[in-house]
Amino acid sequence: MIVNPWTVSSLSLDIASASLGIIAAVGAIKQFRTTTKRLPETGERLAESEDRLYLLFWIGAVFLFLRFLAWPLFYFSLHSIIPEVPGAMCIFGTRNLQPVLTKVLELTKPLLFFAGLVWLLVFRLERFFYQSGSGSKARRSSLVLLSFCLIAGLVDSIGSAALWIQSNAELAVSCCTTITDIPSRFTVWLPTSLFGHEYHPLLWNLFYGSNILLICVALFFSRQIAKGGVRQRSFFFLLLLALLNIAIGLFAYIEVIAPKLMNLPFHHCLYCMVQNVMDAPVFVALFIGGNALLGAIFPVHLLAASWAESSHLNSLTKKLLFFGVLFLIGNMLMITTHIFL
């Protein structure tokens, strides 16, 4: 293990959250067992079951907040060990200490963030704003989604802990220039095959166009909610737009935004951009947060529309639309400011 304050903090957080996740997982299993048993429902037994369920939900909420905190700390820790790893010049190099495990974690963390965000929103509705007589249905939906989050969170926390323990400063790695700057890099084949070798201007237009389209659709839905509501399938369209925006944004960040903002036309490393451009972590976080908030609306409606109070569900939806639009506008403004200054 490479020992420094960042890696020790990450390992401690991973171990603490894994322990909490195991406790929550045991509680979730007990809840599923009790729901399958046909025992007479007395007032005392119902009250005891409610108390245990809400204790489980609050433990799950703390567990998810710890995993959310662990996501940026994960990259801070990878950045902190760059001087210790031969051949590493940025985070791209240190993630090659355990390349397969790190790639799995880099997929698990955003998945957990999105699923955890949806669960926290559903939990808020279930805790305070469910319709009379729909309590059991609301709790069942929340419990199932929490169980998925616990599984993903345990994979993430145990995998992260294993990464820090297995990291070895004696291992030499290859860094970003050997992968991201070669003509056959993994992010260039799709733009080249679709748009040709002069794909840069079109990719810029697609990045701004997809963000503006998503913002306009979100603002339209916000107005429609104020007038009388939006159909659930319309929010599925919003989710698809958010996924498309993420895909276009990923290619745009690597292929055109990172080289432009770093003033390195032939360097396409997203990790170097986050390290070398001072406010890059902020606008990348705004991009992730904006798309996640808008994309979360559909699964929240899918899980909660049948039991949540419609007025509070619509109010929550409008807040998600507002902050999602605000984050995406902030992301575009910060990038545009870099381009023209």
QUIJOTA-V717637 format. One record per helix or strand of 3 or more residues. SS is the DSSP state (A for helix, B for strand). FROM is the first residue (numbers start at 1). TO is the last residue. If there is no record, write none. Layout:
ss:from:to
SS:FROM:TO
SS:FROM:TO
This chain:
ss:from:to
A:5:36
A:43:80
A:82:84
A:91:128
A:135:166
A:177:180
A:188:195
A:200:227
A:232:262
A:270:276
A:280:304
A:310:340
